[in-house]
Amino acid sequence: MQTKLGIGFIGAGNVGVTLARLLQNEGYEVVAVLSRTLEKAEALADAVGARNATDPMTVVEAAHLTFLTVNDDSIADVVPKLIGPLDGKAIIHTSGVHESNVLSKLSDEGAMIGGLHPIYPFADVVSSIAGLPGAVFGVQTNNSKLDQWLLQIVNDLNGTIIRIPPRGKALYHSAFVFASNFGVTLYAIAERLLATVGGDRTVLTRLSTR
């Protein structure tokens, strides 16, 4: 299989590990990884044959495209550690909440920036590796070259893209909050209403499966 982009990961939780292993299987070279937890970084580096980096800039320097697969609250802490000459480098986050411009300081340094949000629960690595291919991915970037890279990644994972316009992340995130959470809430309300007229859970279950 032809080797594709050299990619790096800052963050070795379920999202980072899942993407690294799946993309390596698709011919991408995982060149460097970093995690606050040394054991997680070592485990991922061993699994994909990557360098276990000692600082965030080392990952970016080694890779064409760096994934920030840290939690949402940590993105702002990582960005200042990546300030430096970044011409030709691409750096993206996987947050479903933040706009791509949370990385704007890196754009000022010459980096291509964006977001690639996998719409998937990532309960654990094993189930995520099996289930992520074919998922929907939210993509946000205003750089045509990076857009093509992200499109290729999603295509390689048999996924479908939702393009998120600038300042569209709040509505995007709200849509999936409604889809994932409010259905359960409405079901509970319906259950309580039926109970007041003598209905039981069996009735509602039958209605919801018709």
C-alpha positions as CSV (number, residue, x, y, z in Angstrom):
1,M,0.0,0.0,0.0
2,Q,1.3,3.4,-0.9
3,T,2.4,5.6,2.0
4,K,0.3,8.7,2.4
5,L,0.7,11.7,4.7
6,G,3.0,11.6,7.6
7,I,0.8,12.3,10.6
8,G,1.3,13.0,14.3
9,F,-0.9,12.9,17.4
10,I,-0.8,15.1,20.4
11,G,-3.1,13.2,22.8
12,A,-3.3,9.4,23.1
13,G,-6.8,8.9,24.5
14,N,-9.5,6.8,22.8
15,V,-9.9,9.3,19.9
16,G,-6.2,9.6,19.1
17,V,-5.4,5.9,19.4
18,T,-8.4,4.9,17.3
19,L,-7.6,7.4,14.5
20,A,-3.9,6.6,14.6
21,R,-4.4,2.8,14.2
22,L,-7.1,3.1,11.6
23,L,-5.1,5.6,9.5
24,Q,-2.0,3.5,9.7
25,N,-4.0,0.6,8.4
26,E,-4.9,2.9,5.4
27,G,-1.3,3.6,4.5
28,Y,-0.6,6.8,6.5
29,E,2.7,6.9,8.4
30,V,2.2,7.8,12.0
31,V,5.5,9.5,12.7
32,A,5.3,10.9,16.2
33,V,2.9,10.8,19.2
34,L,2.8,12.6,22.5
35,S,0.6,12.3,25.6
36,R,0.6,13.7,29.1
37,T,0.5,10.1,30.2
38,L,3.8,8.5,29.3
39,E,2.4,5.0,29.4
40,K,-0.3,5.9,26.8
41,A,2.2,7.5,24.5
42,E,4.5,4.6,24.7
43,A,1.7,2.1,24.0
44,L,0.5,4.0,21.0
45,A,4.0,4.6,19.7
46,D,4.7,0.9,19.9
47,A,1.4,0.0,18.3
48,V,2.0,2.1,15.2
49,G,5.8,2.2,15.0
50,A,6.0,5.9,15.8
51,R,8.4,8.1,17.7
52,N,7.4,8.8,21.3
53,A,8.0,12.6,21.3
54,T,9.0,14.6,24.4
55,D,7.3,17.9,23.4
56,P,4.5,19.1,21.2
57,M,6.7,20.9,18.7
58,T,8.6,17.7,18.0
59,V,5.4,16.1,16.7
60,V,4.6,19.0,14.5
61,E,8.1,19.2,13.0
62,A,8.0,15.5,12.2
63,A,4.5,15.4,10.6
64,H,2.8,16.9,7.6
65,L,-0.5,16.8,9.5
66,T,-0.8,16.9,13.3
67,F,-4.0,15.9,15.1
68,L,-4.7,17.6,18.5
69,T,-6.7,14.7,20.1
70,V,-6.6,16.2,23.5
71,N,-9.8,17.1,25.4
72,D,-11.6,20.3,24.5
73,D,-10.4,22.2,27.6
74,S,-6.7,21.4,26.8
75,I,-6.6,22.8,23.3
76,A,-5.9,26.4,24.4
77,D,-3.1,25.1,26.6
78,V,-1.4,23.2,23.8
79,V,-1.5,26.1,21.2
80,P,1.1,28.3,22.8
81,K,3.5,25.4,22.9
82,L,3.4,25.2,19.1
83,I,4.3,28.8,18.3
84,G,7.2,28.9,15.8
85,P,7.8,28.6,12.1
86,L,5.0,26.4,10.8
87,D,5.0,27.0,7.0
88,G,3.7,24.0,5.2
89,K,2.5,22.3,8.4
90,A,-1.2,21.4,9.1
91,I,-2.6,21.3,12.6
92,I,-6.2,20.3,13.3
93,H,-8.3,19.5,16.4
94,T,-11.0,16.9,16.8
95,S,-13.4,19.0,19.0
96,G,-17.1,19.1,18.3
97,V,-17.3,22.3,20.2
98,H,-14.5,24.6,19.2
99,E,-14.3,26.5,15.9
100,S,-11.1,26.0,13.9
101,N,-10.1,29.6,14.8
102,V,-9.1,28.4,18.3
103,L,-5.9,27.6,16.4
104,S,-5.7,31.0,14.8
105,K,-2.3,31.8,16.4
106,L,-0.8,28.9,14.6
107,S,-2.2,30.2,11.3
108,D,-0.4,33.4,12.0
109,E,2.8,31.3,12.1
110,G,2.1,29.8,8.6
111,A,0.2,26.6,9.6
112,M,-2.9,25.3,7.8
113,I,-5.5,24.9,10.5
114,G,-8.9,23.2,10.8
115,G,-11.1,20.8,12.6
116,L,-12.1,17.1,11.9
117,H,-14.7,16.0,14.4
118,P,-15.7,12.3,14.2
119,I,-19.4,12.0,15.2
120,Y,-18.9,8.8,17.2
121,P,-19.0,8.0,21.0
122,F,-15.5,6.4,21.4
123,A,-16.5,4.3,24.4
124,D,-13.3,2.2,24.1
125,V,-10.6,1.7,21.5
126,V,-11.6,-1.8,20.4
127,S,-15.2,-1.0,19.6
128,S,-14.2,2.4,18.1
129,I,-11.7,0.8,15.7
130,A,-14.5,-1.5,14.5
131,G,-17.3,1.1,14.5
132,L,-15.7,4.4,13.3
133,P,-15.3,3.5,9.6
134,G,-18.4,4.7,7.9
135,A,-19.2,7.4,10.4
136,V,-20.0,11.1,9.8
137,F,-17.2,13.7,10.2
138,G,-17.6,17.4,10.7
139,V,-15.0,19.3,8.7
140,Q,-14.0,22.9,9.1
141,T,-11.2,24.7,7.4
142,N,-10.7,27.5,4.9
143,N,-7.5,26.1,3.4
144,S,-8.1,24.2,0.1
145,K,-5.0,22.0,0.5
146,L,-5.9,20.9,4.0
147,D,-9.5,20.5,2.9
148,Q,-8.4,18.0,0.3
149,W,-6.3,16.1,2.9
150,L,-9.2,15.9,5.2
151,L,-11.5,14.8,2.5
152,Q,-9.1,12.0,1.6
153,I,-8.9,10.9,5.2
154,V,-12.7,10.7,5.5
155,N,-12.9,8.9,2.2
156,D,-10.3,6.4,3.4
157,L,-12.4,5.7,6.5
158,N,-15.5,5.3,4.3
159,G,-17.0,8.2,6.1
160,T,-19.4,11.1,5.2
161,I,-18.5,14.8,5.6
162,I,-20.6,17.6,7.1
163,R,-18.9,20.9,6.1
164,I,-19.2,23.4,9.0
165,P,-19.1,27.0,7.9
166,P,-17.3,29.7,9.9
167,R,-19.1,30.4,13.2
168,G,-21.3,27.4,12.6
169,K,-19.9,25.2,15.4
170,A,-22.5,26.3,18.0
171,L,-25.4,25.2,15.8
172,Y,-23.6,22.1,14.7
173,H,-22.9,21.1,18.3
174,S,-26.5,21.9,19.4
175,A,-27.9,19.7,16.7
176,F,-26.1,16.7,18.0
177,V,-26.9,17.5,21.6
178,F,-30.6,17.4,20.6
179,A,-30.1,14.2,18.6
180,S,-28.2,12.3,21.2
181,N,-29.7,13.6,24.5
182,F,-33.1,15.0,24.0
183,G,-34.5,11.8,22.4
184,V,-34.0,10.1,25.8
185,T,-35.6,13.0,27.6
186,L,-38.7,13.0,25.4
187,Y,-39.0,9.2,25.8
188,A,-38.9,9.6,29.6
189,I,-41.6,12.4,29.4
190,A,-43.8,10.2,27.2
191,E,-43.4,7.3,29.7
192,R,-44.5,9.4,32.6
193,L,-47.5,10.8,30.6
194,L,-48.6,7.3,29.7
195,A,-48.2,6.1,33.3
196,T,-50.8,8.7,34.4
197,V,-53.4,7.1,32.2
198,G,-52.6,3.5,33.2
199,G,-50.0,2.7,30.4
200,D,-46.8,0.9,31.2
201,R,-43.3,0.6,29.8
202,T,-44.3,-2.3,27.5
203,V,-46.8,-0.1,25.6
204,L,-44.3,2.6,25.0
205,T,-41.6,0.1,23.9
206,R,-44.0,-1.3,21.3
207,L,-44.9,2.1,20.0
208,S,-41.2,3.2,19.7
209,T,-40.4,0.1,17.6
210,R,-43.2,0.4,15.1
